[in-house]
Amino acid sequence: MEGSSGNNMNSISSRKRGRGIIKFTKLDAHHGATERMHVEFDDGKNPLGAEGDRFISYIGFIARSKVGILFPNWKLVPEATKDMVWKDILQTYDVPPTREMKKHWLQQVRERWKDFKTMLTRVYIRGAKKNEDPCLKYSFLDQETWRKFVESRQDPEFQKLSAVNKERQSKNLYQHYMSCEGYKKVEQNIMQANLKTMQEVAKSNPSIIIQAPTRHSSPKMEGREDKERPIYKFKGC
């Protein structure tokens, strides 16, 4: 598959990585083994706890390493590739093998994959690292794939489409980026901040009884709101 040569998790984990690349030594040991990594989910399919955070990072990893960057869009990625990605997830984590979970997490893979291509374009083609070779950092990229990717990004049609998208993006007055943590983690951070605020208030007024905030007492977060309110977006891992 184009853009995914050298997809060996052991070789990836053995190399020194900079910021943004996670060593998957623990996952390597479990990959393909009988005992899979355990992760729990809430009713909204959000992974929970510390292992949930590692699972999210793992999703970003397989999106970058197992789906070729030369496909123009997700619709053109072969179903066999998507099935292979899902199989990889099931072999590594004990994710419920339901149709709904497959659809949900392949959508997350798609977003991370798109974010990775956007980052490569922004940083290594147009940005501060345009004279650096990303193949040295991402071992699953090869020189021929990278050359073709650069050519595709320099194509006049892509440049035109990119300019249109950039202008459309600039008109979004309220943009909120959550990194790879997602709504669940941000919601937890809000509840912790609310509790801390109440504790500070209680110090000056001992009569106040502190009740830990719940998710229902946190500000409501939605994926898309009306024109008069912010539009929340994810920034990929």
Residue pairs with C-beta under 8 A, 6 or more apart in sequence:
1 68
1 81
2 68
2 69
2 70
2 71
2 145
2 148
3 67
3 68
3 69
3 70
3 71
3 140
3 141
3 145
3 149
4 65
4 66
4 67
4 68
4 140
5 140
5 142
5 145
6 139
6 140
6 142
7 65
7 66
7 140
8 139
9 24
9 27
9 28
9 31
9 65
10 28
11 139
12 24
12 65
12 139
12 140
13 23
13 24
13 25
13 27
13 28
15 139
17 23
17 137
18 137
21 137
21 138
22 57
22 61
24 58
24 61
26 37
26 54
27 37
27 54
27 58
27 92
30 36
30 37
30 92
31 88
31 91
31 92
32 91
36 90
36 91
36 92
36 93
36 94
37 51
37 54
37 55
37 92
37 93
37 94
38 51
38 93
38 94
39 47
39 48
39 49
39 51
39 52
39 55
39 93
39 94
39 95
40 47
40 48
40 49
40 51
40 52
41 47
41 48
41 52
41 95
41 96
42 48
42 184
44 184
45 100
45 101
45 104
45 105
46 52
46 182
46 183
46 184
47 53
47 55
47 56
47 184
48 184
52 184
53 181
53 185
55 93
56 180
56 181
56 182
56 237
57 180
57 237
58 89
58 92
58 93
59 89
59 105
59 108
59 109
59 112
59 237
60 112
60 116
60 180
60 236
60 237
62 85
62 88
62 89
62 109
63 85
63 108
63 109
63 110
63 111
63 112
63 113
63 116
64 112
64 113
64 116
64 138
64 140
65 138
65 140
66 81
66 84
66 85
66 88
66 140
67 77
67 81
67 85
67 109
67 113
68 77
68 81
68 145
69 113
69 116
69 117
69 120
69 141
69 145
69 149
70 145
70 148
70 149
70 152
71 77
72 152
74 110
74 113
74 114
82 106
82 109
85 106
85 109
86 102
86 105
86 106
89 95
89 105
90 97
95 101
95 105
111 234
111 236
112 180
112 236
112 237
114 236
115 235
115 236
115 237
116 236
117 149
118 236
119 236
120 134
120 149
121 153
123 129
123 130
124 130
124 132
124 134
125 150
125 153
125 154
133 146
134 141
134 146
135 141
135 142
135 143
135 146
152 158
169 175
172 231
174 229
174 230
174 231
175 230
175 231
175 233
176 230
176 231
176 232
176 233
177 233
177 234
177 235
178 185
178 186
178 232
178 233
178 234
178 235
179 235
179 237
180 234
180 235
180 236
180 237
181 189
182 234
183 221
183 232
186 221
187 215
187 218
187 221
190 218
190 219
191 212
191 213
191 214
191 215
191 217
191 218
194 213
194 217
194 218
195 210
195 212
195 213
198 208
198 210
198 213
199 210
201 208
202 208
202 210
221 232
222 232
223 232
224 231
224 232
225 231
225 232
